[in-house]
Amino acid sequence: MNKIKQISVFVENKPGRLKAMTNILKDSGVDIRALSIADTKDFGILRIIVNDPDKACSALKDAECTVTTTDVLAIGISDKPGGLARVMDVLYENKISVEYMYAFASASVDMAYVILRVADNDRAEEALLSGNVKLLTSEEVKNLK
């Protein structure tokens, strides 16, 4: 399976809270590969993909952060117009709903990367592989530079 562990952290919407989270990860030797933050007036949800999810969760929990993990898919797409549209076509044709997604960059010149949270990871994985979409493994995400 090509599922990737995404860490979600509840973050109070106060000065210094995001700084504290990133320093916890830094001090633990955890490297952030991708992130997204959604906020409201009072709080936010920090979603991160890291090189060592177990170490990150442990460090954040030790610092009394509210942490959950979710299986998501990481895909590589052509970094050109229509790259993401092709993936959305594959998912739509297979009646797979995307709950949210966010992109991240790497040193690769011709690839862009996207994290997908879908209604059914197993069906999405099968559909994407059938559609010749590159699914990244946890090891590949860990080693991205």
N, CA and C atoms as a LAMMPS dump frame, in Angstrom:
ITEM: TIMESTEP
0
ITEM: NUMBER OF ATOMS
435
ITEM: BOX BOUNDS ff ff ff
-5.0000000000000000e+02 5.0000000000000000e+02
-5.0000000000000000e+02 5.0000000000000000e+02
-5.0000000000000000e+02 5.0000000000000000e+02
ITEM: ATOMS id mol type element x y z
1 1 1 N 0.831 -1.186 0
2 1 2 C 0 0 0
3 1 3 C 0.878 1.253 0
4 2 1 N 0.407 2.273 -0.637
5 2 2 C 1.162 3.515 -0.774
6 2 3 C 0.635 4.631 0.11
7 3 1 N -0.005 4.287 1.205
8 3 2 C -0.542 5.324 2.075
9 3 3 C 0.588 6 2.846
10 4 1 N 0.406 7.292 3.064
11 4 2 C 1.364 8.119 3.786
12 4 3 C 0.697 8.572 5.077
13 5 1 N 1.441 8.631 6.174
14 5 2 C 0.904 9.119 7.446
15 5 3 C 0.958 10.642 7.479
16 6 1 N -0.202 11.245 7.602
17 6 2 C -0.312 12.686 7.791
18 6 3 C -0.576 12.938 9.265
19 7 1 N 0.108 13.903 9.82
20 7 2 C -0.094 14.274 11.217
21 7 3 C -0.915 15.554 11.254
22 8 1 N -1.955 15.548 12.068
23 8 2 C -2.773 16.743 12.275
24 8 3 C -2.604 17.182 13.719
25 9 1 N -2.337 18.472 13.895
26 9 2 C -2.1 19.025 15.226
27 9 3 C -3.068 20.176 15.453
28 10 1 N -3.766 20.121 16.561
29 10 2 C -4.648 21.218 16.968
30 10 3 C -3.759 22.355 17.467
31 11 1 N -3.933 23.541 16.908
32 11 2 C -3.094 24.693 17.259
33 11 3 C -3.983 25.854 17.676
34 12 1 N -3.789 26.333 18.894
35 12 2 C -4.508 27.531 19.316
36 12 3 C -4.05 28.701 18.452
37 13 1 N -4.99 29.565 18.104
38 13 2 C -4.681 30.723 17.276
39 13 3 C -4.149 31.84 18.174
40 14 1 N -2.898 31.645 18.644
41 14 2 C -2.237 32.602 19.529
42 14 3 C -0.817 32.83 19.021
43 15 1 N -0.289 34.014 19.214
44 15 2 C 1.09 34.267 18.799
45 15 3 C 2.062 33.261 19.416
46 16 1 N 2.93 32.731 18.593
47 16 2 C 3.962 31.822 19.076
48 16 3 C 3.621 30.347 19.045
49 17 1 N 2.362 29.982 18.843
50 17 2 C 1.988 28.56 18.881
51 17 3 C 2.577 27.791 17.694
52 18 1 N 2.511 28.357 16.502
53 18 2 C 3.081 27.683 15.336
54 18 3 C 4.606 27.609 15.468
55 19 1 N 5.192 28.659 15.996
56 19 2 C 6.631 28.672 16.257
57 19 3 C 6.997 27.529 17.202
58 20 1 N 6.216 27.357 18.257
59 20 2 C 6.48 26.293 19.224
60 20 3 C 6.409 24.916 18.562
61 21 1 N 5.391 24.698 17.734
62 21 2 C 5.243 23.408 17.046
63 21 3 C 6.454 23.106 16.172
64 22 1 N 6.858 24.091 15.385
65 22 2 C 7.981 23.856 14.472
66 22 3 C 9.281 23.656 15.241
67 23 1 N 9.422 24.31 16.387
68 23 2 C 10.622 24.105 17.191
69 23 3 C 10.649 22.732 17.854
70 24 1 N 9.496 22.235 18.243
71 24 2 C 9.419 20.872 18.795
72 24 3 C 9.929 19.882 17.752
73 25 1 N 9.476 20.042 16.518
74 25 2 C 9.915 19.153 15.447
75 25 3 C 11.405 19.326 15.162
76 26 1 N 11.859 20.558 15.099
77 26 2 C 13.283 20.832 14.86
78 26 3 C 14.145 20.18 15.94
79 27 1 N 13.776 20.391 17.195
80 27 2 C 14.555 19.853 18.311
81 27 3 C 14.56 18.331 18.342
82 28 1 N 13.567 17.722 17.698
83 28 2 C 13.485 16.254 17.626
84 28 3 C 14.15 15.701 16.37
85 29 1 N 14.663 16.579 15.528
86 29 2 C 15.319 16.128 14.297
87 29 3 C 14.336 15.686 13.226
88 30 1 N 13.117 16.187 13.285
89 30 2 C 12.082 15.829 12.317
90 30 3 C 12.046 16.888 11.222
91 31 1 N 12.05 16.427 9.973
92 31 2 C 12.033 17.316 8.818
93 31 3 C 10.63 17.344 8.216
94 32 1 N 10.09 18.538 8.035
95 32 2 C 8.765 18.7 7.437
96 32 3 C 8.905 18.627 5.919
97 33 1 N 8.114 17.761 5.29
98 33 2 C 8.115 17.625 3.835
99 33 3 C 7.023 18.453 3.182
100 34 1 N 5.859 18.525 3.844
101 34 2 C 4.722 19.29 3.317
102 34 3 C 3.876 19.728 4.496
103 35 1 N 3.15 20.84 4.309
104 35 2 C 2.26 21.28 5.374
105 35 3 C 1.106 22.083 4.812
106 36 1 N 0.064 22.093 5.6
107 36 2 C -1.12 22.889 5.315
108 36 3 C -1.681 23.317 6.658
109 37 1 N -2.19 24.523 6.722
110 37 2 C -2.854 24.951 7.95
111 37 3 C -4.179 25.603 7.583
112 38 1 N -5.212 25.177 8.272
113 38 2 C -6.546 25.756 8.116
114 38 3 C -6.894 26.348 9.471
115 39 1 N -7.387 27.579 9.471
116 39 2 C -7.645 28.201 10.756
117 39 3 C -9.015 28.838 10.835
118 40 1 N -9.399 29.058 12.069
119 40 2 C -10.59 29.833 12.392
120 40 3 C -10.116 30.954 13.313
121 41 1 N -11.036 31.668 13.878
122 41 2 C -10.663 32.761 14.778
123 41 3 C -9.887 32.256 15.996
124 42 1 N -10.254 31.095 16.513
125 42 2 C -9.689 30.617 17.777
126 42 3 C -8.649 29.509 17.655
127 43 1 N -8.684 28.734 16.573
128 43 2 C -7.752 27.613 16.467
129 43 3 C -7.484 27.275 15.001
130 44 1 N -6.495 26.441 14.816
131 44 2 C -6.173 25.945 13.487
132 44 3 C -5.836 24.472 13.548
133 45 1 N -5.841 23.853 12.397
134 45 2 C -5.393 22.475 12.276
135 45 3 C -4.175 22.492 11.356
136 46 1 N -3.044 22.124 11.906
137 46 2 C -1.804 22.019 11.155
138 46 3 C -1.701 20.59 10.644
139 47 1 N -1.655 20.43 9.335
140 47 2 C -1.489 19.104 8.729
141 47 3 C -0.083 19.048 8.156
142 48 1 N 0.677 18.019 8.548
143 48 2 C 2.062 17.925 8.098
144 48 3 C 2.402 16.512 7.639
145 49 1 N 3.286 16.47 6.666
146 49 2 C 3.92 15.235 6.222
147 49 3 C 5.382 15.395 6.61
148 50 1 N 5.921 14.434 7.323
149 50 2 C 7.289 14.534 7.833
150 50 3 C 8.095 13.294 7.471
151 51 1 N 9.403 13.39 7.673
152 51 2 C 10.272 12.261 7.359
153 51 3 C 10.168 11.131 8.386
154 52 1 N 9.713 11.414 9.592
155 52 2 C 9.598 10.385 10.631
156 52 3 C 8.328 10.633 11.448
157 53 1 N 7.18 10.118 10.978
158 53 2 C 5.903 10.389 11.659
159 53 3 C 5.852 9.914 13.105
160 54 1 N 6.447 8.759 13.397
161 54 2 C 6.404 8.246 14.775
162 54 3 C 7.148 9.169 15.729
163 55 1 N 8.332 9.599 15.33
164 55 2 C 9.122 10.51 16.165
165 55 3 C 8.395 11.843 16.336
166 56 1 N 7.788 12.347 15.26
167 56 2 C 7.062 13.614 15.324
168 56 3 C 5.877 13.518 16.287
169 57 1 N 5.087 12.467 16.155
170 57 2 C 3.92 12.293 17.036
171 57 3 C 4.354 12.196 18.497
172 58 1 N 5.378 11.437 18.747
173 58 2 C 5.872 11.269 20.114
174 58 3 C 6.318 12.608 20.696
175 59 1 N 7.097 13.37 19.934
176 59 2 C 7.596 14.659 20.418
177 59 3 C 6.447 15.632 20.673
178 60 1 N 5.493 15.679 19.753
179 60 2 C 4.361 16.595 19.906
180 60 3 C 3.477 16.192 21.093
181 61 1 N 3.243 14.899 21.257
182 61 2 C 2.441 14.434 22.392
183 61 3 C 3.161 14.691 23.71
184 62 1 N 4.486 14.501 23.726
185 62 2 C 5.263 14.794 24.932
186 62 3 C 5.146 16.265 25.313
187 63 1 N 4.949 17.127 24.33
188 63 2 C 4.784 18.56 24.571
189 63 3 C 3.317 18.915 24.817
190 64 1 N 2.486 17.886 25.026
191 64 2 C 1.064 18.031 25.346
192 64 3 C 0.252 18.663 24.231
193 65 1 N 0.629 18.369 22.988
194 65 2 C -0.147 18.795 21.828
195 65 3 C -1.201 17.743 21.522
196 66 1 N -2.317 18.175 20.97
197 66 2 C -3.359 17.26 20.52
198 66 3 C -3.013 16.845 19.097
199 67 1 N -2.738 15.546 18.911
200 67 2 C -2.213 15.024 17.654
201 67 3 C -3.036 13.827 17.189
202 68 1 N -3.337 13.78 15.888
203 68 2 C -3.941 12.593 15.282
204 68 3 C -3.183 12.28 13.995
205 69 1 N -3.323 11.047 13.544
206 69 2 C -2.736 10.673 12.255
207 69 3 C -3.839 10.201 11.329
208 70 1 N -3.621 10.432 10.05
209 70 2 C -4.573 10.058 9.011
210 70 3 C -3.79 9.493 7.838
211 71 1 N -4.304 8.448 7.234
212 71 2 C -3.7 7.934 6.01
213 71 3 C -4.128 8.803 4.837
214 72 1 N -3.155 9.24 4.056
215 72 2 C -3.404 10.028 2.854
216 72 3 C -2.58 9.432 1.72
217 73 1 N -2.801 9.923 0.528
218 73 2 C -2.033 9.5 -0.631
219 73 3 C -1.157 10.653 -1.088
220 74 1 N 0.046 10.346 -1.502
221 74 2 C 0.945 11.342 -2.086
222 74 3 C 1.168 10.925 -3.531
223 75 1 N 0.974 11.858 -4.434
224 75 2 C 1.127 11.544 -5.851
225 75 3 C 2.116 12.499 -6.503
226 76 1 N 2.75 12.017 -7.529
227 76 2 C 3.607 12.845 -8.357
228 76 3 C 2.894 13.09 -9.673
229 77 1 N 2.866 14.339 -10.085
230 77 2 C 2.194 14.686 -11.336
231 77 3 C 3.141 15.494 -12.213
232 78 1 N 2.863 15.504 -13.498
233 78 2 C 3.645 16.323 -14.412
234 78 3 C 3.477 17.783 -14.029
235 79 1 N 4.591 18.479 -13.923
236 79 2 C 4.549 19.893 -13.564
237 79 3 C 4.359 20.728 -14.827
238 80 1 N 3.136 20.623 -15.358
239 80 2 C 2.764 21.361 -16.563
240 80 3 C 1.252 21.527 -16.564
241 81 1 N 0.729 22.426 -17.369
242 81 2 C -0.724 22.61 -17.406
243 81 3 C -1.448 21.288 -17.688
244 82 1 N -2.44 20.996 -16.877
245 82 2 C -3.236 19.787 -17.061
246 82 3 C -2.78 18.607 -16.219
247 83 1 N -1.632 18.713 -15.55
248 83 2 C -1.129 17.595 -14.736
249 83 3 C -2.118 17.19 -13.649
250 84 1 N -2.606 18.153 -12.9
251 84 2 C -3.566 17.861 -11.837
252 84 3 C -4.943 17.536 -12.405
253 85 1 N -5.319 18.174 -13.496
254 85 2 C -6.622 17.909 -14.114
255 85 3 C -6.746 16.444 -14.508
256 86 1 N -5.672 15.849 -15.004
257 86 2 C -5.696 14.44 -15.391
258 86 3 C -5.992 13.55 -14.182
259 87 1 N -5.398 13.866 -13.042
260 87 2 C -5.642 13.089 -11.822
261 87 3 C -7.093 13.263 -11.372
262 88 1 N -7.6 14.488 -11.415
263 88 2 C -8.985 14.732 -11.017
264 88 3 C -9.951 13.991 -11.932
265 89 1 N -9.608 13.894 -13.221
266 89 2 C -10.432 13.126 -14.163
267 89 3 C -10.493 11.66 -13.748
268 90 1 N -9.338 11.084 -13.398
269 90 2 C -9.292 9.67 -12.994
270 90 3 C -10.158 9.452 -11.759
271 91 1 N -10.027 10.314 -10.769
272 91 2 C -10.822 10.156 -9.546
273 91 3 C -12.307 10.346 -9.818
274 92 1 N -12.665 11.339 -10.623
275 92 2 C -14.071 11.583 -10.95
276 92 3 C -14.672 10.392 -11.693
277 93 1 N -13.942 9.871 -12.669
278 93 2 C -14.43 8.728 -13.44
279 93 3 C -14.668 7.509 -12.556
280 94 1 N -13.946 7.418 -11.449
281 94 2 C -14.101 6.301 -10.518
282 94 3 C -14.966 6.664 -9.312
283 95 1 N -15.652 7.809 -9.406
284 95 2 C -16.579 8.266 -8.36
285 95 3 C -15.91 8.344 -6.982
286 96 1 N -14.672 8.884 -6.956
287 96 2 C -13.925 9.039 -5.715
288 96 3 C -13.878 10.524 -5.373
289 97 1 N -14.369 10.836 -4.185
290 97 2 C -14.448 12.217 -3.731
291 97 3 C -13.161 12.637 -3.032
292 98 1 N -12.692 13.833 -3.357
293 98 2 C -11.522 14.412 -2.695
294 98 3 C -12.019 15.289 -1.55
295 99 1 N -11.593 14.975 -0.335
296 99 2 C -11.998 15.763 0.827
297 99 3 C -11.158 17.03 0.938
298 100 1 N -9.861 16.909 0.712
299 100 2 C -8.967 18.067 0.645
300 100 3 C -7.661 17.633 0.025
301 101 1 N -6.869 18.611 -0.379
302 101 2 C -5.55 18.331 -0.923
303 101 3 C -4.675 19.555 -0.766
304 102 1 N -3.38 19.309 -0.802
305 102 2 C -2.413 20.398 -0.8
306 102 3 C -1.17 19.921 -1.522
307 103 1 N -0.45 20.86 -2.07
308 103 2 C 0.716 20.532 -2.895
309 103 3 C 1.993 20.89 -2.159
310 104 1 N 3.094 20.281 -2.618
311 104 2 C 4.402 20.651 -2.097
312 104 3 C 5.433 20.504 -3.197
313 105 1 N 6.54 21.165 -3.012
314 105 2 C 7.574 21.207 -4.043
315 105 3 C 8.755 20.327 -3.666
316 106 1 N 9.542 20.01 -4.664
317 106 2 C 10.805 19.304 -4.449
318 106 3 C 11.804 19.844 -5.45
319 107 1 N 12.985 19.293 -5.4
320 107 2 C 14.041 19.746 -6.311
321 107 3 C 13.832 19.228 -7.734
322 108 1 N 12.944 18.266 -7.907
323 108 2 C 12.687 17.719 -9.233
324 108 3 C 12.07 18.791 -10.126
325 109 1 N 12.638 18.964 -11.293
326 109 2 C 12.201 20.037 -12.183
327 109 3 C 10.883 19.709 -12.882
328 110 1 N 10.64 18.444 -13.152
329 110 2 C 9.478 18.096 -13.968
330 110 3 C 8.323 17.465 -13.194
331 111 1 N 8.43 17.426 -11.87
332 111 2 C 7.37 16.816 -11.075
333 111 3 C 6.867 17.792 -10.021
334 112 1 N 5.573 17.738 -9.787
335 112 2 C 4.946 18.424 -8.66
336 112 3 C 4.333 17.322 -7.804
337 113 1 N 4.142 17.584 -6.541
338 113 2 C 3.622 16.572 -5.639
339 113 3 C 2.383 17.098 -4.933
340 114 1 N 1.414 16.2 -4.716
341 114 2 C 0.141 16.575 -4.115
342 114 3 C -0.223 15.538 -3.059
343 115 1 N -0.685 16.014 -1.913
344 115 2 C -1.241 15.155 -0.869
345 115 3 C -2.753 15.165 -1.053
346 116 1 N -3.342 13.976 -1.083
347 116 2 C -4.792 13.844 -1.269
348 116 3 C -5.416 13.125 -0.084
349 117 1 N -6.469 13.685 0.436
350 117 2 C -7.317 12.99 1.398
351 117 3 C -8.602 12.708 0.649
352 118 1 N -8.897 11.43 0.468
353 118 2 C -10.067 11.023 -0.307
354 118 3 C -10.995 10.19 0.56
355 119 1 N -12.203 9.98 0.071
356 119 2 C -13.197 9.224 0.817
357 119 3 C -12.804 7.76 0.982
358 120 1 N -12.08 7.199 0.023
359 120 2 C -11.712 5.779 0.061
360 120 3 C -10.299 5.628 -0.502
361 121 1 N -9.307 5.54 0.383
362 121 2 C -7.911 5.452 -0.043
363 121 3 C -7.638 4.232 -0.927
364 122 1 N -8.196 3.086 -0.565
365 122 2 C -7.914 1.866 -1.326
366 122 3 C -8.446 1.968 -2.756
367 123 1 N -9.677 2.428 -2.904
368 123 2 C -10.24 2.596 -4.249
369 123 3 C -9.481 3.651 -5.036
370 124 1 N -9.122 4.734 -4.364
371 124 2 C -8.378 5.803 -5.041
372 124 3 C -7.014 5.296 -5.492
373 125 1 N -6.347 4.56 -4.643
374 125 2 C -5.034 4.018 -4.999
375 125 3 C -5.147 3.129 -6.234
376 126 1 N -6.119 2.252 -6.236
377 126 2 C -6.335 1.357 -7.38
378 126 3 C -6.622 2.155 -8.653
379 127 1 N -7.498 3.144 -8.545
380 127 2 C -7.862 3.959 -9.714
381 127 3 C -6.669 4.756 -10.222
382 128 1 N -5.911 5.342 -9.315
383 128 2 C -4.766 6.146 -9.721
384 128 3 C -3.689 5.289 -10.378
385 129 1 N -3.434 4.123 -9.812
386 129 2 C -2.45 3.223 -10.424
387 129 3 C -2.915 2.78 -11.807
388 130 1 N -4.211 2.482 -11.936
389 130 2 C -4.759 2.107 -13.249
390 130 3 C -4.658 3.259 -14.239
391 131 1 N -4.724 4.491 -13.735
392 131 2 C -4.621 5.669 -14.582
393 131 3 C -3.181 6.129 -14.795
394 132 1 N -2.222 5.276 -14.409
395 132 2 C -0.794 5.586 -14.561
396 132 3 C -0.369 6.857 -13.824
397 133 1 N -0.938 7.054 -12.639
398 133 2 C -0.54 8.169 -11.789
399 133 3 C 0.505 7.653 -10.813
400 134 1 N 1.586 8.397 -10.653
401 134 2 C 2.677 8.017 -9.757
402 134 3 C 2.253 8.21 -8.311
403 135 1 N 2.192 7.092 -7.557
404 135 2 C 1.922 7.155 -6.123
405 135 3 C 3.253 7.029 -5.395
406 136 1 N 3.487 7.903 -4.445
407 136 2 C 4.722 7.862 -3.684
408 136 3 C 4.564 6.963 -2.465
409 137 1 N 5.62 6.271 -2.126
410 137 2 C 5.647 5.471 -0.906
411 137 3 C 6.117 6.355 0.243
412 138 1 N 5.95 5.868 1.462
413 138 2 C 6.445 6.603 2.63
414 138 3 C 7.943 6.834 2.52
415 139 1 N 8.655 5.849 2.048
416 139 2 C 10.112 5.963 1.907
417 139 3 C 10.488 7.042 0.888
418 140 1 N 9.748 7.103 -0.216
419 140 2 C 10.024 8.129 -1.225
420 140 3 C 9.767 9.529 -0.674
421 141 1 N 8.683 9.691 0.064
422 141 2 C 8.381 10.99 0.671
423 141 3 C 9.466 11.351 1.675
424 142 1 N 9.877 10.39 2.484
425 142 2 C 10.928 10.617 3.479
426 142 3 C 12.205 11.118 2.828
427 143 1 N 12.531 10.623 1.655
428 143 2 C 13.796 10.947 1.009
429 143 3 C 13.718 12.096 0.019
430 144 1 N 12.548 12.71 -0.157
431 144 2 C 12.431 13.841 -1.078
432 144 3 C 13.287 15.004 -0.591
433 145 1 N 13.92 15.649 -1.505
434 145 2 C 14.714 16.86 -1.201
435 145 3 C 14.303 17.963 -2.118
